[in-house]
Amino acid sequence: MTGMVEFAKMNGIGNKILVVDMRGRTDRVTPEAAIALAGDAETRFDQIMAIHDPKAHGTDAYIDILNNDGSKAGACGNGTRCVVQALAAETGRKAFTFQTVAGILNAVEHDDGSISVDMGKPEFRWDRIPLSEEFHDTSKIELQIGPIDAPILHSPAVMSIGNPHAIFWVDRDPMDYDLERFGPLLENHPMFPEKANITLAQVTSPSTMITRTWERGAGLTLACGSAACAAAVSAARTGRTGRKVELTVASSPGRQTLTIDWRERDNHVVMTGAAEWEWSGRLDPLTGAFARDEVAPQDGAAAH
Ligand SMILES: N[C@@H](CCC[C@H](N)C(=O)O)C(=O)O
């Protein structure tokens, strides 16, 4: 299949997202296109959220998620909020059900413009995260970085929320740590056969915390929604916080927040936060060639 498709450059509290409209087509955004788009300063992104026709009854769309290295991801919380905002603007609807390779996600846009995504149930079993070694208790595993007798980061909580996460507890602001150096080492550690997203988390009260994430397949990002969910669940699971937290993403512009609620009644994790449209254009999903839409000056940022 050939031809250009519409896309929107968006962000979820800084997480750089391209929402690509692949509905009505049978092809996919290729890894080569993703790498080309990631290499251009204008379209640089953390994740592509490619909206496809639904595959399952009762769903609105199938979402294919690509990282900026061309690899696939099972979950992207910030990107899902961007998809909801784009589809809500197009259809006037408020509630959506999506399918990804990791399962079904429900999401809703609220009257104040914030968006909640039900990210599903956390998975703690070592072989489902997955880890390469058996751990009965994944709330604190043996893994450390730095000198053996004075590790800089150690004993992370690990889990999956559609993608694998390791949460390292820190006692200073996460921006104080050299995540650019430790992130790739930990992402690719033999403990994680499918690699992992690496998050530094500082708990500041029983209902507040601060995070910063090195993303699997995307590197240092300004924000990661599934990591925020994993950090909040891990904090509650280990008794550091309650089940609902206001989470500040240290690296996001203006240190924006997400509300994470690990619901007692059904074990689902619900993330609420903002999404922002930046500009729109058309791209070739085979090669990544793109063109920005012309915007008349008087239309400004409202033209989406
Ligand atoms: N930014 C995303 C998560 C992206 C997926 C990740 N890099 C992976 O490969 O697991 C989010 O907001 O959740």
The ligand as an SDF file (V2000), in Angstrom:
LIG
                    3D

 13 12  0  0  0  0  0  0  0  0999 V2000
    6.3560    6.7190   27.0160 N   0  0  0  0  0  0  0  0  0  0  0  0
    5.5200    5.6140   27.2220 C   0  0  0  0  0  0  0  0  0  0  0  0
    6.1350    4.2610   27.3380 C   0  0  0  0  0  0  0  0  0  0  0  0
    6.8810    3.8570   26.1140 C   0  0  0  0  0  0  0  0  0  0  0  0
    7.1780    2.4060   25.9120 C   0  0  0  0  0  0  0  0  0  0  0  0
    8.5480    2.0060   26.3210 C   0  0  0  0  0  0  0  0  0  0  0  0
    9.6210    2.7470   25.7820 N   0  0  0  0  0  0  0  0  0  0  0  0
    8.7230    0.5090   26.0860 C   0  0  0  0  0  0  0  0  0  0  0  0
    9.3100    0.0830   25.0800 O   0  0  0  0  0  0  0  0  0  0  0  0
    8.2650   -0.2340   26.9410 O   0  0  0  0  0  0  0  0  0  0  0  0
    4.4770    5.8720   28.2700 C   0  0  0  0  0  0  0  0  0  0  0  0
    4.0690    7.0260   28.4270 O   0  0  0  0  0  0  0  0  0  0  0  0
    3.9930    4.9200   28.8760 O   0  0  0  0  0  0  0  0  0  0  0  0
  1  2  1  0
  2  3  1  0
  2 11  1  0
  3  4  1  0
  4  5  1  0
  5  6  1  0
  6  7  1  0
  6  8  1  0
  8  9  2  0
  8 10  1  0
 11 12  2  0
 11 13  1  0
M  END
$$$$
